Amino acid sequence: MMHGSLNLSSPVLPHADLHPFELHHPVFADCLSDHVRTLLEFVALRYAKHEQRELIDWINTERILLDGVPARPEQCLMAGQIVSVIMPDHWEDAVDTQWHKVWENSEILAVYKPALLPVSRTTRNLYNTLIQLVRRQTPFYDAHLLHRLDTETDGLILIAKDKASDRKWKKQLDQLIERKLYHAVVSGHPEWLTNEVECELSERVDSEIRSQVYVAGDQPTTLHKKLRWSKTAFRVLSREGNTSLIECELFTGRKHQIRAHLKSLGHPIIGDKIYAHEGYFYLKRLDTTLSERDYEVLQSTHHRLTAVELVIRPDPDSPSIRLRLNPI
């Protein structure tokens, strides 16, 4: 996350190796109980959409292993063991899976999500997503996302540890999250040190990129699909070469809000395939894989936007908690 060094490594591509796709589930002591002791009970809880006889068949045909070796459905588990589920006909995009915990209490996890790791299932990734990784790699097999980040955005995100916590905090997310700060590396040098954008954002029916949102201006037209008020405050932190580092404070949480606002100010985010270069690279990627030269023009394999700070208040009777990543 260094401001001055752009990562121009090869773009993430679907892996084509010959190794079968595997999921690994560490067995935590907290996961074992009177109701979950055996291998079958363990996998049945995590693969609830599959019938028990199918899971038994997976175990008996060695598609499910315990510590890398065949096991029996009724075999008792011990903390520290690894349950592996082998999916020979499945593949997914290779992504950065190195998420890590930043903070937790009894109901909520705050974690760091790497860039290019989707938060939930996509057309290409079902299991290598943030929420599925958390469910597999922690005792919280029923964790739920409390909010979202774009796939290419890295940074802080909150996760409810179970369904009950999710129901509780989704209803009062505005009270839980008191402040959101992002850092963006943008093209060019703004003439201002601070700025504020307050406007209506909307998709347009005539847009070549269906997901793109636009600043509607003072006179929205019938081309705008659904107007949503938005507000972001910006502050220039530093300038280097042909880029600037901008602090962005969100006051509303609209889709692509920071990206659209910065484009409207004439300083799109470096690496943004939709809002920089008039969307050329987003449209090109629909038809073909972007080349190394394309990424050199973009200056990054992903847009350079990071959720660097969350101020949360999980207990109304206690002071707020400031969660912050190391500066870019």
C-alpha positions as CSV (number, residue, x, y, z in Angstrom):
1,M,0.0,0.0,0.0
2,M,2.8,2.4,-0.7
3,H,1.8,5.6,-2.5
4,G,4.9,5.8,-4.7
5,S,5.2,2.3,-6.0
6,L,2.6,1.0,-8.4
7,N,2.1,-2.8,-8.6
8,L,2.3,-3.7,-12.2
9,S,2.5,-7.5,-11.7
10,S,0.6,-9.7,-14.1
11,P,-3.2,-9.4,-13.9
12,V,-5.1,-12.0,-12.0
13,L,-6.2,-14.8,-14.4
14,P,-8.1,-18.0,-14.1
15,H,-5.7,-20.7,-13.0
16,A,-5.2,-23.6,-15.4
17,D,-3.0,-25.9,-13.4
18,L,-3.8,-29.6,-13.0
19,H,-4.2,-29.7,-9.3
20,P,-7.7,-30.3,-8.0
21,F,-9.4,-27.4,-6.2
22,E,-9.4,-28.0,-2.4
23,L,-11.0,-26.3,0.5
24,H,-9.4,-26.6,3.9
25,H,-11.3,-26.3,7.2
26,P,-9.2,-26.1,10.4
27,V,-11.0,-27.8,13.3
28,F,-11.2,-25.3,16.2
29,A,-12.0,-26.3,19.7
30,D,-14.9,-23.8,19.7
31,C,-16.4,-25.8,16.8
32,L,-16.7,-29.0,18.7
33,S,-19.7,-29.7,20.9
34,D,-22.1,-32.5,21.9
35,H,-23.8,-32.0,18.5
36,V,-20.6,-31.7,16.4
37,R,-18.0,-34.4,17.2
38,T,-17.7,-36.5,14.1
39,L,-16.4,-35.7,10.6
40,L,-19.9,-36.1,9.1
41,E,-21.4,-33.7,11.7
42,F,-18.7,-31.2,11.0
43,V,-19.1,-31.1,7.2
44,A,-22.9,-31.3,7.4
45,L,-22.9,-28.1,9.3
46,R,-20.7,-26.4,6.7
47,Y,-22.3,-27.9,3.6
48,A,-25.9,-27.8,4.7
49,K,-27.2,-27.5,1.1
50,H,-26.0,-31.0,0.5
51,E,-27.9,-34.1,1.6
52,Q,-26.2,-36.3,4.2
53,R,-26.0,-39.3,1.9
54,E,-24.1,-37.2,-0.6
55,L,-21.6,-36.0,2.1
56,I,-21.1,-39.7,3.2
57,D,-20.4,-40.6,-0.4
58,W,-17.8,-37.7,-0.5
59,I,-16.1,-39.1,2.6
60,N,-16.2,-42.7,1.4
61,T,-14.8,-41.8,-2.1
62,E,-12.0,-39.8,-0.5
63,R,-13.3,-36.4,-1.7
64,I,-13.2,-35.4,2.0
65,L,-10.0,-36.1,3.9
66,L,-8.9,-35.7,7.5
67,D,-5.3,-34.4,7.9
68,G,-4.7,-35.4,4.3
69,V,-5.7,-39.1,4.6
70,P,-9.0,-41.0,4.2
71,A,-11.3,-41.1,7.2
72,R,-14.7,-42.5,8.2
73,P,-17.9,-40.5,8.5
74,E,-18.2,-41.4,12.2
75,Q,-14.6,-40.6,13.0
76,C,-14.3,-38.2,16.0
77,L,-12.4,-34.9,15.4
78,M,-9.9,-33.2,17.6
79,A,-8.9,-29.5,17.7
80,G,-6.1,-28.7,15.3
81,Q,-7.0,-31.2,12.6
82,I,-7.7,-30.1,9.0
83,V,-10.7,-31.3,7.1
84,S,-10.1,-31.0,3.3
85,V,-12.8,-31.1,0.7
86,I,-11.6,-31.9,-2.8
87,M,-13.5,-30.6,-5.8
88,P,-11.9,-32.1,-8.9
89,D,-14.2,-30.5,-11.5
90,H,-14.2,-27.0,-10.0
91,W,-11.9,-24.0,-10.7
92,E,-11.9,-20.4,-9.7
93,D,-9.9,-17.2,-10.5
94,A,-6.7,-17.0,-8.6
95,V,-7.0,-14.2,-6.0
96,D,-5.2,-12.8,-3.1
97,T,-6.6,-14.7,-0.1
98,Q,-4.4,-13.1,2.6
99,W,-7.0,-11.4,4.6
100,H,-6.3,-10.8,8.3
101,K,-8.2,-9.9,11.5
102,V,-7.8,-6.3,12.8
103,W,-10.2,-6.3,15.7
104,E,-13.0,-8.3,17.3
105,N,-15.5,-8.5,20.1
106,S,-18.0,-11.2,20.9
107,E,-20.3,-10.3,17.9
108,I,-18.2,-8.5,15.3
109,L,-15.0,-9.0,13.3
110,A,-13.1,-6.2,11.6
111,V,-10.8,-7.6,9.0
112,Y,-8.5,-6.4,6.2
113,K,-9.6,-7.4,2.7
114,P,-6.9,-7.5,0.0
115,A,-7.5,-5.9,-3.4
116,L,-9.1,-8.1,-6.0
117,L,-10.6,-10.5,-3.4
118,P,-14.4,-10.4,-3.9
119,V,-16.4,-10.1,-0.7
120,S,-19.0,-12.6,-1.8
121,R,-19.7,-15.0,-4.6
122,T,-19.2,-13.9,-8.2
123,T,-19.8,-15.7,-11.5
124,R,-16.2,-17.0,-11.3
125,N,-15.5,-17.3,-7.5
126,L,-17.8,-19.3,-5.2
127,Y,-15.4,-20.3,-2.5
128,N,-12.4,-18.0,-2.7
129,T,-14.3,-14.9,-1.4
130,L,-13.8,-13.0,1.8
131,I,-16.9,-14.3,3.5
132,Q,-16.2,-17.9,2.6
133,L,-12.6,-17.6,3.7
134,V,-13.6,-16.2,7.0
135,R,-16.2,-19.0,7.4
136,R,-13.6,-21.7,6.6
137,Q,-10.6,-20.3,8.5
138,T,-12.2,-19.2,11.7
139,P,-14.7,-20.8,14.2
140,F,-17.4,-18.5,12.7
141,Y,-18.8,-20.8,10.1
142,D,-22.0,-18.7,9.9
143,A,-20.4,-15.3,9.6
144,H,-22.1,-12.6,7.5
145,L,-21.0,-9.4,5.8
146,L,-22.3,-6.3,7.6
147,H,-21.3,-4.0,4.6
148,R,-19.3,-4.3,1.4
149,L,-16.3,-3.2,-0.5
150,D,-15.8,-3.3,-4.3
151,T,-13.7,-6.3,-5.4
152,E,-10.8,-4.1,-6.4
153,T,-10.9,-1.9,-3.2
154,D,-8.8,-3.1,-0.3
155,G,-9.2,-2.2,3.3
156,L,-11.3,-2.5,6.5
157,I,-14.6,-4.3,6.5
158,L,-16.9,-5.4,9.3
159,I,-18.3,-9.0,9.6
160,A,-20.9,-10.3,12.0
161,K,-19.8,-13.6,13.6
162,D,-23.2,-15.3,13.3
163,K,-26.7,-14.9,12.0
164,A,-28.0,-13.4,15.3
165,S,-25.3,-10.7,15.3
166,D,-26.0,-10.0,11.6
167,R,-29.7,-9.4,12.3
168,K,-28.9,-7.1,15.3
169,W,-26.3,-4.9,13.6
170,K,-27.7,-4.7,10.1
171,K,-30.7,-2.8,11.6
172,Q,-28.4,-0.2,13.3
173,L,-25.4,0.0,10.9
174,D,-25.6,3.8,10.8
175,Q,-25.2,3.9,14.6
176,L,-22.5,1.3,14.6
177,I,-20.2,3.0,12.0
178,E,-19.6,6.6,12.9
179,R,-16.9,7.4,10.4
180,K,-15.4,6.0,7.2
181,L,-12.2,7.2,5.7
182,Y,-10.6,6.1,2.4
183,H,-7.3,6.9,0.7
184,A,-7.3,7.2,-3.1
185,V,-4.3,7.6,-5.4
186,V,-5.6,9.8,-8.2
187,S,-4.4,11.1,-11.5
188,G,-3.0,14.7,-11.6
189,H,-2.6,17.4,-8.9
190,P,-5.8,19.1,-7.6
191,E,-5.6,22.9,-7.4
192,W,-7.4,22.6,-4.1
193,L,-6.2,21.3,-0.7
194,T,-9.7,20.5,0.5
195,N,-13.0,20.0,-1.4
196,E,-16.5,18.7,-0.9
197,V,-18.9,17.1,-3.4
198,E,-22.6,17.1,-2.6
199,C,-24.8,16.0,-5.4
200,E,-27.3,13.5,-6.8
201,L,-25.8,10.3,-8.3
202,S,-27.5,8.0,-10.7
203,E,-27.0,5.3,-13.3
204,R,-28.1,6.3,-16.8
205,V,-30.3,4.3,-19.2
206,D,-28.0,5.3,-22.1
207,S,-24.7,4.3,-20.4
208,E,-22.5,1.8,-22.3
209,I,-21.4,0.6,-18.9
210,R,-24.5,-0.5,-17.0
211,S,-22.9,-0.3,-13.5
212,Q,-21.5,3.2,-13.9
213,V,-23.0,6.1,-11.9
214,Y,-23.0,9.7,-12.9
215,V,-23.2,13.1,-11.2
216,A,-26.7,14.2,-12.2
217,G,-26.0,17.9,-11.9
218,D,-28.6,20.6,-11.2
219,Q,-31.0,19.5,-13.9
220,P,-31.4,15.7,-14.0
221,T,-33.0,14.3,-17.2
222,T,-35.1,11.3,-18.0
223,L,-31.9,9.4,-18.8
224,H,-31.1,9.2,-15.1
225,K,-32.6,6.0,-13.6
226,K,-32.7,6.6,-9.8
227,L,-31.3,9.7,-8.1
228,R,-29.5,9.3,-4.8
229,W,-28.1,12.1,-2.8
230,S,-24.4,11.8,-1.9
231,K,-21.7,13.6,-0.1
232,T,-17.9,13.2,0.2
233,A,-15.2,15.4,1.7
234,F,-11.7,15.3,0.2
235,R,-8.3,16.4,1.4
236,V,-5.0,16.3,-0.5
237,L,-2.4,14.4,1.6
238,S,0.6,14.4,-0.8
239,R,1.6,14.8,-4.4
240,E,4.2,12.6,-6.2
241,G,5.0,12.4,-9.9
242,N,1.7,12.7,-11.9
243,T,-0.4,11.4,-9.0
244,S,-1.8,12.7,-5.7
245,L,-2.9,10.9,-2.5
246,I,-6.4,12.0,-1.4
247,E,-8.2,11.4,1.9
248,C,-11.9,10.7,1.3
249,E,-14.5,10.9,4.0
250,L,-17.9,9.3,3.2
251,F,-21.0,10.9,4.6
252,T,-23.3,8.7,2.5
253,G,-22.6,5.2,1.1
254,R,-23.7,5.2,-2.5
255,K,-22.4,2.8,-5.1
256,H,-19.1,3.9,-6.6
257,Q,-19.5,7.2,-4.7
258,I,-15.9,8.1,-4.2
259,R,-14.9,7.0,-7.7
260,A,-17.7,9.0,-9.4
261,H,-17.0,12.1,-7.3
262,L,-13.3,12.1,-8.1
263,K,-13.9,11.6,-11.8
264,S,-16.3,14.6,-11.7
265,L,-13.5,16.7,-10.1
266,G,-11.2,15.7,-13.0
267,H,-9.0,13.4,-10.9
268,P,-10.1,9.7,-11.5
269,I,-8.5,7.0,-9.3
270,I,-5.4,5.4,-10.8
271,G,-6.3,2.0,-12.2
272,D,-10.0,2.6,-12.3
273,K,-11.3,0.7,-15.4
274,I,-14.7,2.4,-15.3
275,Y,-14.1,6.0,-14.3
276,A,-10.6,6.6,-15.9
277,H,-9.9,6.6,-19.6
278,E,-13.6,7.0,-20.3
279,G,-14.2,3.4,-19.4
280,Y,-12.2,2.0,-22.3
281,F,-10.4,-0.7,-20.4
282,Y,-13.6,-1.9,-18.7
283,L,-15.3,-2.3,-22.1
284,K,-12.2,-4.0,-23.6
285,R,-12.1,-6.5,-20.7
286,L,-15.6,-7.6,-21.6
287,D,-14.2,-9.0,-24.8
288,T,-10.7,-10.0,-24.1
289,T,-8.0,-10.2,-21.4
290,L,-6.2,-6.9,-20.7
291,S,-2.5,-6.9,-21.8
292,E,0.5,-6.0,-19.8
293,R,0.6,-2.8,-21.9
294,D,-3.0,-2.0,-20.9
295,Y,-2.0,-2.3,-17.2
296,E,1.0,0.0,-17.8
297,V,-1.4,2.6,-19.1
298,L,-3.8,2.1,-16.1
299,Q,-0.7,2.2,-13.8
300,S,-2.1,-0.5,-11.6
301,T,-3.8,-3.9,-11.9
302,H,-6.6,-2.6,-9.6
303,H,-8.0,0.8,-8.7
304,R,-6.0,2.4,-5.9
305,L,-8.7,2.9,-3.3
306,T,-8.3,1.7,0.3
307,A,-10.7,1.8,3.2
308,V,-8.1,3.0,5.8
309,E,-10.3,3.9,8.8
310,L,-13.5,3.0,10.5
311,V,-14.8,4.6,13.7
312,I,-17.3,2.3,15.3
313,R,-19.4,2.2,18.5
314,P,-20.5,-1.3,19.3
315,D,-21.4,-0.3,22.9
316,P,-23.4,2.9,23.2
317,D,-22.3,3.2,26.9
318,S,-18.6,3.1,26.0
319,P,-16.3,5.4,23.9
320,S,-16.0,4.9,20.1
321,I,-13.3,2.6,18.8
322,R,-11.0,3.8,16.0
323,L,-9.8,1.1,13.6
324,R,-7.0,2.2,11.2
325,L,-4.6,0.6,8.8
326,N,-1.1,1.8,8.4
327,P,-0.9,4.9,6.1
328,I,-0.4,4.3,2.4
